[in-house]
Every structure is written in structure tokens, then in C-alpha cells.
Amino acid sequence: MQSFLFSSVYSDLTMGLLVFIDTIALCLVVSSALLQRFEEAPKPDGSLSFLVIGDWGRKGAYNQSQVAFQMGVIGKQLNIDFVISTGDNFYDNGLTGIDDTAFDDSFTKIYTSSSLHKQWYSVLGNHDYRGDVEAQLSPVLTNHDKRWLCLRSFIVDAEVAEFFFVDTTPFVDKYFTEPGDHVYDWRGIHPRKKYISNLLKDVDLALRESNAKWKIVVGHHTIRSAGQHGDTAELVKQLLPILQANNIDIFINGHDHCLQHISSIDSGIQFFTSGGGSKAWRGIVNRWKEEEMKLYYDGQGFMSVQLTQTESDIVFYDVFGHVLHKWNTSKQLHGPS
């Protein structure tokens, strides 16, 4: 009898433990599907200011160092809270590993101004996927330079605004079907269709649940662009409808090595390209509706963004720090965001 009771209790405990473990595993699976969230405190008055740079990592060459210097000047003037990188962080083929000296040579030793010693939020570009992707995502680099944060997709909640960083490279078919001589690091992506499907669901859910006054989506690839790469058809088909349905305010990208502002008449979304961090001047610009094209500058530079509950101010600067373009919009203090 005692043996029977012991066996029953042991069986119940074992079953309970298995259920408990299964529950934990389920929670981990569910959690892993959600976008990681970070909090960024705004200024005491609730405002926010930051810089955006893209397509930059060339060890100071192609005017990268000059752009970095002007970023430091403007960053100090605006007392920026952080910097956003739109990807292609290290040319030509990403990093070879966590000990690649290109990290210091293209980042730590270039963006040296005290005003740029703030948090950097970075996404991956297609050139980054040609190297060791896991290296850029590694906390080892963050420990090496506390400013560095690079993930595939994530959210930054800054109270007045929410930023939704989206890993756009896996969307692009040609990197899989016509890679040419390039070798891409697709670890963590396969099965690709499931990866993209889950990402789109996560972005849609996060945008729907957001109560932020400003909704800003960041990715490497263009959605709308008159530059060399033009529109990214896969994003227009799969991501853009989600952005439109959730009434985002701004989409920021790199990829085209230029500075650009397209104001969509159909959706009201502002499409900003900040891909002038180093090599530029490609001499390519495609025809676009005049009423939508607010800026196209085929050169190096960066952009700044200042946000309050009611105002958004965007400025584009060239390699000399000269203002190329300004854009402002207002919202009601109370009412729908």
C-alpha cells in the first residue's frame, strides 16, 4: 500500500513537473515571438531629439569622418538623446566576428564627440548580412562600447514616441535567389517565410497596441525612393499595408546613399532616407511626383529629429553641416495620435 501511494505521488509530482516545464517552454516560445522593448527617457519637458545616420561604416573614408564631426556639432546644439543607425553599419561585408577591428575603426574611433556618446539604436543592412551577423548582435560589442545596441527587430518606447525597428533584409528575394558572389549569414532566419510572417504579425500587433503620439518605423531598405535602389517591392507589398492601416507618422530608412524626403499624398506617411553616412554621389535619381518629393540630395549627410507632444521638426544636413531641408508638422495636444 505504501509502495502504491509512493508511486502515485511520484507519478503526480512527475506529471506536475512536466506540465510546469511545458508551461515555461510555452511562455518562452510566446515571449520569443514578441519584439524586445527598450525604454528611452525623454527630456524633463517631455521632448525628444535624436540624429539619424545610415550606410556609414568605412573606417572614416568617403567623408565618414567629416559627417561624424558635423553630427557631433549638431548633436551638441540639440542636446540629443540618442542616435539611430539605419543599417549597413560595416562595409563591405559586415564584421568577421566579435574581435573584428572594423568595429573600432568604423564606429568607436569615428564618432568620438561627447554629444554622440549616447545610446545608438541600430538595425542590420544587407551588407551587414554578408558578414557574421551574430557578431553585431552580440552583447560582447555592447560591453566593448556601451553605446552600441543592434538587434534584428525591436521597439524603443520614448513616451512621446515609439520606434519600431524592422529587419528588412530577409524580405528581399534577390538576396536568396541571386546572391551572386556574396555569401549571406542567414542564421536565425530560416524558415524564411515563417520568420517574415511572424515579424509582420509582431509589428502589426505592436503598432495596434501603441498609444504613442508619434509612431516611427525604422528599417534599412526603402519603401519609397527615387534613388538607385528605388522602391523595395517586397516591402511595398507586405509591410506598407500594415504601416498604412496603423496610421504611422514616419518611415525612416537607409540603403540608398542619399538624403531624401517623400511626403506620401495617399497615406500621409513621411518617408525619410538617411543613407549618406559615407560613400555617396551615385548620380542616379528617378522621376517622382513633384508634389511628393520634398528633398533629394545625392550626397553625404544626416538628419535630426525633434519631437514634442504637438510638434515634429526634421532637418537634413550636408557634410559641412549646412541645412539642406526642413520639415515641420503639428498635432493636437489632445485627441487621436
WOTASUL-V852454 format. One record per backbone hydrogen bond with DSSP energy under -0.5 kcal/mol. NH is the residue of the N-H (numbers start at 1). CO is the residue of the C=O. E is the energy in kcal/mol with one decimal. If there is no record, write none. Layout:
# WOTASUL-V852454
nh:NH co:CO e:E
nh:NH co:CO e:E
This chain:
# WOTASUL-V852454
nh:5 co:1 e:-2.6
nh:6 co:2 e:-2.8
nh:7 co:3 e:-2.4
nh:8 co:4 e:-2.5
nh:9 co:5 e:-3.0
nh:10 co:6 e:-3.0
nh:11 co:7 e:-2.6
nh:12 co:8 e:-2.8
nh:13 co:9 e:-3.0
nh:14 co:10 e:-2.6
nh:15 co:11 e:-2.7
nh:16 co:12 e:-2.9
nh:17 co:13 e:-2.7
nh:18 co:14 e:-2.5
nh:19 co:15 e:-2.5
nh:20 co:16 e:-2.5
nh:21 co:17 e:-2.9
nh:22 co:18 e:-2.9
nh:23 co:19 e:-2.5
nh:24 co:20 e:-2.4
nh:25 co:21 e:-2.8
nh:26 co:22 e:-2.5
nh:27 co:23 e:-2.5
nh:28 co:24 e:-2.5
nh:29 co:25 e:-2.3
nh:30 co:26 e:-2.8
nh:31 co:27 e:-2.9
nh:32 co:28 e:-2.3
nh:33 co:29 e:-0.9
nh:33 co:30 e:-0.8
nh:34 co:31 e:-1.4
nh:36 co:153 e:-0.6
nh:38 co:155 e:-2.4
nh:40 co:157 e:-2.7
nh:43 co:47 e:-2.7
nh:46 co:43 e:-2.8
nh:48 co:307 e:-2.2
nh:50 co:305 e:-2.3
nh:51 co:82 e:-1.4
nh:52 co:303 e:-2.6
nh:53 co:84 e:-2.5
nh:55 co:87 e:-2.7
nh:56 co:88 e:-0.9
nh:57 co:88 e:-0.8
nh:58 co:56 e:-1.6
nh:61 co:58 e:-2.1
nh:64 co:61 e:-1.6
nh:65 co:60 e:-1.5
nh:67 co:63 e:-2.5
nh:68 co:64 e:-2.4
nh:69 co:65 e:-2.1
nh:70 co:66 e:-2.0
nh:71 co:67 e:-2.3
nh:72 co:68 e:-1.9
nh:73 co:69 e:-1.7
nh:74 co:70 e:-2.7
nh:75 co:71 e:-3.0
nh:76 co:72 e:-1.7
nh:77 co:73 e:-2.0
nh:78 co:74 e:-2.4
nh:79 co:75 e:-0.7
nh:80 co:75 e:-1.9
nh:81 co:49 e:-3.7
nh:82 co:49 e:-0.8
nh:83 co:119 e:-2.5
nh:84 co:51 e:-2.8
nh:85 co:121 e:-2.7
nh:86 co:53 e:-2.0
nh:91 co:57 e:-2.8
nh:94 co:90 e:-1.8
nh:100 co:97 e:-1.5
nh:103 co:100 e:-1.6
nh:105 co:101 e:-2.7
nh:106 co:102 e:-2.4
nh:107 co:103 e:-1.3
nh:108 co:103 e:-1.3
nh:109 co:104 e:-3.0
nh:110 co:107 e:-1.2
nh:111 co:107 e:-2.4
nh:112 co:110 e:-1.5
nh:116 co:113 e:-1.5
nh:117 co:114 e:-1.2
nh:118 co:116 e:-1.7
nh:119 co:81 e:-0.6
nh:120 co:147 e:-3.1
nh:121 co:83 e:-2.8
nh:121 co:119 e:-0.5
nh:122 co:120 e:-0.6
nh:122 co:149 e:-2.6
nh:123 co:85 e:-1.3
nh:129 co:125 e:-1.4
nh:130 co:127 e:-1.0
nh:131 co:128 e:-1.4
nh:132 co:95 e:-3.9
nh:133 co:131 e:-1.2
nh:135 co:132 e:-0.9
nh:136 co:132 e:-1.0
nh:137 co:133 e:-1.5
nh:138 co:134 e:-0.7
nh:138 co:135 e:-1.0
nh:141 co:138 e:-1.0
nh:142 co:138 e:-0.9
nh:143 co:139 e:-2.4
nh:144 co:140 e:-1.5
nh:145 co:141 e:-2.6
nh:148 co:145 e:-2.1
nh:149 co:120 e:-0.8
nh:151 co:122 e:-1.4
nh:154 co:165 e:-1.4
nh:155 co:36 e:-2.8
nh:156 co:163 e:-2.3
nh:157 co:38 e:-3.4
nh:157 co:155 e:-0.5
nh:158 co:156 e:-0.7
nh:158 co:161 e:-2.8
nh:160 co:158 e:-2.5
nh:162 co:214 e:-2.3
nh:163 co:156 e:-2.7
nh:164 co:216 e:-2.7
nh:165 co:154 e:-2.9
nh:165 co:163 e:-0.7
nh:166 co:218 e:-3.1
nh:168 co:166 e:-1.1
nh:171 co:168 e:-1.6
nh:172 co:168 e:-0.6
nh:172 co:169 e:-1.5
nh:173 co:171 e:-0.6
nh:175 co:172 e:-0.9
nh:176 co:173 e:-2.0
nh:177 co:173 e:-2.3
nh:178 co:174 e:-2.2
nh:182 co:179 e:-1.9
nh:184 co:182 e:-0.5
nh:185 co:129 e:-3.4
nh:186 co:184 e:-1.1
nh:189 co:186 e:-2.2
nh:190 co:186 e:-1.0
nh:195 co:191 e:-2.2
nh:196 co:192 e:-2.7
nh:197 co:193 e:-2.5
nh:198 co:194 e:-2.8
nh:199 co:195 e:-2.1
nh:200 co:196 e:-2.7
nh:201 co:197 e:-2.1
nh:202 co:198 e:-2.5
nh:203 co:199 e:-2.6
nh:204 co:200 e:-2.5
nh:205 co:201 e:-2.5
nh:206 co:202 e:-2.5
nh:207 co:203 e:-2.5
nh:208 co:204 e:-2.4
nh:209 co:205 e:-2.0
nh:210 co:206 e:-0.7
nh:210 co:207 e:-0.6
nh:214 co:160 e:-1.2
nh:216 co:162 e:-2.6
nh:216 co:214 e:-0.6
nh:217 co:250 e:-2.6
nh:218 co:164 e:-2.5
nh:219 co:252 e:-2.4
nh:220 co:166 e:-0.5
nh:232 co:222 e:-0.5
nh:233 co:231 e:-0.9
nh:235 co:232 e:-0.8
nh:236 co:232 e:-2.3
nh:237 co:233 e:-2.1
nh:238 co:234 e:-2.2
nh:239 co:235 e:-1.3
nh:240 co:235 e:-2.9
nh:242 co:239 e:-0.8
nh:243 co:239 e:-1.9
nh:244 co:240 e:-2.7
nh:245 co:241 e:-2.3
nh:246 co:242 e:-1.4
nh:247 co:244 e:-1.4
nh:248 co:243 e:-1.9
nh:249 co:215 e:-2.3
nh:250 co:215 e:-1.7
nh:251 co:270 e:-2.7
nh:252 co:217 e:-2.8
nh:253 co:272 e:-2.4
nh:254 co:220 e:-1.9
nh:256 co:254 e:-2.3
nh:258 co:256 e:-2.3
nh:259 co:297 e:-2.4
nh:260 co:273 e:-1.9
nh:261 co:295 e:-2.2
nh:262 co:271 e:-2.7
nh:263 co:292 e:-2.9
nh:264 co:262 e:-0.8
nh:264 co:269 e:-2.3
nh:268 co:264 e:-1.2
nh:270 co:249 e:-2.2
nh:271 co:262 e:-3.2
nh:271 co:269 e:-0.6
nh:272 co:251 e:-2.8
nh:272 co:270 e:-0.7
nh:273 co:260 e:-2.5
nh:274 co:253 e:-3.1
nh:274 co:272 e:-0.6
nh:275 co:258 e:-2.5
nh:277 co:54 e:-2.3
nh:278 co:55 e:-0.6
nh:285 co:283 e:-0.5
nh:286 co:226 e:-3.5
nh:292 co:289 e:-1.3
nh:293 co:289 e:-2.2
nh:294 co:261 e:-2.7
nh:294 co:292 e:-0.8
nh:295 co:261 e:-1.5
nh:297 co:259 e:-3.0
nh:299 co:297 e:-1.6
nh:301 co:276 e:-2.6
nh:302 co:317 e:-1.6
nh:303 co:52 e:-1.9
nh:304 co:315 e:-2.8
nh:305 co:50 e:-2.7
nh:306 co:313 e:-2.3
nh:307 co:48 e:-3.0
nh:308 co:311 e:-2.6
nh:312 co:329 e:-2.1
nh:313 co:306 e:-2.8
nh:314 co:327 e:-3.0
nh:315 co:304 e:-2.0
nh:316 co:325 e:-2.5
nh:317 co:302 e:-2.8
nh:318 co:322 e:-2.1
nh:319 co:300 e:-0.7
nh:321 co:318 e:-1.9
nh:324 co:316 e:-3.0
nh:325 co:316 e:-1.0
nh:327 co:314 e:-2.4
nh:329 co:312 e:-1.8
nh:331 co:310 e:-2.3
